[in-house]
Amino acid sequence: MTAADVTILEFLNAARDVRGNPSIQRPSTISDNTGHARKYVGERCRHLADHGLVEQLERGKYRLSNRGEQLMDGSLHPDDL
């Protein structure tokens, strides 16, 4: 996991809808809020989706998965990935 992955996961963990559920984000929005290039964010989001930490809902739309939430709240250890 890269430093950018951690930053992306932290942003997605903080991005919630009015009900407190992870909100849907585009790489451009994540890029604007993390300082990483949009193309790189898209690549990392696809990588994180391949590992079950984010969900790709459709092309270019991502949100934190249940597994990603577990990683962020500490109930899933990074060594268990």
C-alpha positions in Angstrom: 0.0 0.0 0.0 1.4 3.4 -1.0 1.2 6.7 0.9 -1.3 7.8 -1.8 -3.5 4.8 -1.1 -3.6 5.8 2.6 -4.5 9.4 1.7 -7.2 8.2 -0.7 -8.7 5.9 1.9 -8.6 8.6 4.5 -10.5 11.0 2.2 -13.1 8.3 1.2 -13.5 7.5 4.9 -14.2 11.1 5.7 -16.5 11.6 2.7 -20.0 10.7 4.0 -23.5 11.3 2.8 -26.2 12.8 5.1 -27.0 9.3 6.5 -23.3 8.7 7.4 -22.7 6.2 4.6 -19.6 6.4 2.4 -20.4 8.8 -0.4 -19.6 8.2 -4.1 -16.6 10.1 -5.4 -14.9 10.6 -8.7 -11.1 10.6 -9.1 -11.1 14.3 -10.0 -12.8 15.1 -6.6 -10.4 12.9 -4.7 -7.5 14.5 -6.6 -8.7 18.0 -5.8 -8.8 17.1 -2.1 -5.7 15.1 -1.8 -3.2 16.8 -4.1 -2.5 13.7 -6.1 -2.9 13.8 -9.9 -6.3 12.7 -11.2 -4.9 10.0 -13.5 -2.8 8.6 -10.6 -5.8 8.6 -8.3 -7.8 6.7 -10.9 -5.1 4.1 -11.1 -4.9 3.8 -7.3 -8.7 3.6 -6.9 -8.8 0.7 -9.4 -5.9 -1.0 -7.5 -7.8 -0.5 -4.2 -11.0 -1.9 -5.8 -9.1 -5.0 -6.9 -8.2 -5.5 -3.3 -11.7 -4.9 -2.0 -10.9 -1.7 -0.1 -13.1 0.5 -2.3 -16.1 -0.3 -4.5 -16.2 0.8 -8.2 -19.9 1.5 -8.7 -19.5 2.4 -12.3 -16.7 3.8 -14.5 -15.0 6.6 -12.6 -17.2 6.4 -9.4 -15.8 5.0 -6.2 -16.7 4.7 -2.5 -15.2 3.1 0.5 -16.2 -0.6 0.9 -17.0 -2.4 4.1 -13.6 -3.9 4.1 -12.1 -0.4 3.6 -14.1 0.9 6.5 -12.8 -2.0 8.7 -9.2 -1.1 7.7 -9.8 2.6 8.6 -11.5 1.9 12.0 -8.7 -0.6 12.9 -10.8 -3.7 13.0 -8.8 -5.1 10.0 -5.1 -5.0 10.3 -3.0 -4.1 7.2 -1.1 -7.4 7.5 -4.4 -9.2 6.8 -4.8 -7.7 3.4 
